[in-house]
């Protein structure tokens, strides 16, 4: 039995599918507006003409190939099939880009989703055009991408829908942000507290303190976390530095510096000295206290950490003699060890 040519088979199938598609489009009149259905029908008609033209060209080439020789028939059919689908796909791509250039994002998205079967690009096109709700539905139902769907719902100000998705994604801080956006401070703080607890459990005390201070408006709780981090050696130096940075009254800060120093164990005093270098530069009112604490620490640690004498220059920046004193001390110490 003679086999029908590939292009003839495809054309026959295409005509049948086109008829079915037209009937389906017309059936939409029962639940969509007349203009919407006509718009879809026009798009389909344009695409049908493009495909029909491509098929006619391929059929012509096939006839020409048959007259010139019938060798390598199987390879020829494979080439024709691949060439056909590549050309059709390229036409769809060009059509989608044309609609995008005309800012007709909905039609471009239809080409991507219905003809190219690329739902992700369809959703991205809708998102680019500002059709955030429509894009969110495609991301969620077709692409199965909750993150992009949540982002689109957020852009559409559909905060409740976005919140539910961010909960499923366990993005607790984002959930808190959106609850705060809709003035639901109770639920916002519940989720912010979860974020703080996670940070504390992971020894990220500074980040936890920032949530308390910036998003929950609880500066005292932020200070408690930083103090806890300092006392428990959980990112201790950064906690101490931030603890001092959050005190804006210089008299209160001076008092806190002295009180904390009294409680500082010997093994953490060098770290405390490093913090004093920062506080010394902050305000002239702090220089006396920080310099005295620095002297005490240096005197206590110089026997086991001789290099600590170099820290004196940070607390006497305008005293040229201090450098000479440091140099003499180091020279004398070296002579002592040589002898």
C-alpha positions, 0 to 999 in steps of 0.5 A, a space after each residue: 500500500 502506497 504511503 501518503 507523503 508526510 506533508 499531505 498527512 500533516 495538512 489533512 490533520 491540520 485542517 481537521 484540528 483547525 475546524 475543531 479549534 474554530 468550533 471551540 472558539 465560537 463555543 466561547 460566545 456562551 461564556 465570554 464577550 463577543 469582542 474577546 472571542 473575535 480577538 481570539 479568532 483573529 489570532 487563530 486565523 493569522 496563525 493558521 494562514 502562516 502555518 498553511 503557507 509553510 506547509 505549501 512551501 514544504 509540499 512544493 520542496 517535497 515535489 521538487 525533491 521527488 523529481 530530482 531523485 528518490 534516494 535517502 527517503 527516510 532521512 528526507 522525511 525526518 529532515 522535512 518533519 524537523 524543518 516543518 516544526 522549526 519553521 512553525 515554532 519560529 513563526 510563533 516566536 516572531 508573532 509573540 515578539 510582535 505582540 510584545 513590541 505592540 505592548 499587547 501582552 495578553 495576546 503574546 501570552 496566549 501565543 506562548 501558552 496555547 501555541 508554544 506550550 511555554 506557560 512560564 514565558 506566558 506568565 512572565 509576559 503577563 507579569 511584564 504587562 502588569 497583569 499580576 493576578 493572571 500571571 499569578 494563576 499561571 505560575 501557580 496552576 501551570 508552572 507550579 511556582 509558588 514563589 513567583 505566584 506569591 510575588 505577583 499577588 503581592 504586586 497586585 496588592 492581593 496580600 492575603 493570597 500572597 501571605 498564604 503562599 509565603 506561609 507554605 514557602 516558610 518565608 516567615 519574615 515576608 509573612 510578617 512584612 505583609 501582615 504589617 502592610 495590612 496593619 495586622 500587627 498582632 500576626 506580624 509580630 507572631 511571625 517576626 518572633 519566629 524569625 528572631 527565634 530562628 536567628 537566636 538558635 543559629 547564633 545570629 544575634 545581631 540579625 535577631 536584634 535588628 528584627 526587634 528594633 526595625 520591625 517590631 519596635 522593641 529596642 529594649 528586647 533588641 538590647 537584651 539579645 545583644 547583651 546575651 550574645 556578648 555574655 554567651 560568646 555568640 558572635 560576642 564582639 559584634 553584639 557588644 559593638 551593636 549594643 553600644 551603637 544603639 545607645 545614643 545618650 552619651 552619659 548613659 553610654 559612658 555608664 554602660 561601658 563602665 558597668 559592662 567592663 566591671 563584669 567582663 571576665 579576663 579572657 574577654 578583655 582584649 575583645 573589650 579593648 577592641 570595642 573601646 577603640 571604636 567608642 573612643 572615636 565616637 565622642 570626646 565625652 567618652 574618651 576619658 572612660 575608654 582610655 582608662 579602661 584601655 590602660 587597665 587592660 593593657 597593664 593586665 595583659 602586657 606580660 602575656 601579650 607584649 604586642 598589646 602596648 601598640 594599642 596605646 597609640 589609639 587612645 593617644 592620637 595626638 601624643 607623639 611621645 607615646 610612640 617613642 615610649 612604645 618603641 623604648 618599651 619594646 627595645 628594652 623587652 627585646 634586650 631582656 629576652 636576649 640577655 
